[in-house]
C-alpha cells in the first residue's frame, strides 16, 4: 500500500513538473512574440522617421520654389515699372 501511494505521489509530482515545463515554454513563446512585436514597432517608427524626413525635404523644396516665384515676380514688376517709365507700355 505504501509503495502504491509513493508511486501515486511520484506520478503527481511528474505531472506537476511537466505542467510547469509547459507553462515555461508558453511563457517563452509569449516573450518571443513580444520581441517580434517590439521589432515591428521599431521598424514602423523608423519608417515614420523616414516619412517625416521626406516631408521636410518636400517642404524645403516648396519653400525654395515659392522664393523663386517671389524673385521672379519682383523682377517682373521691376521690368514693368521700368518699361512704364519709358512709355513703352501703357497702363
KAHU-V657065 format. One record per helix or strand of 2 or more residues. SS is the DSSP state (helix for helix, strand for strand). FROM is the first residue (numbers start at 1). TO is the last residue. If there is no record, write none. Layout:
SS;FROM;TO
SS;FROM;TO
//
This chain:
helix;2;86
//
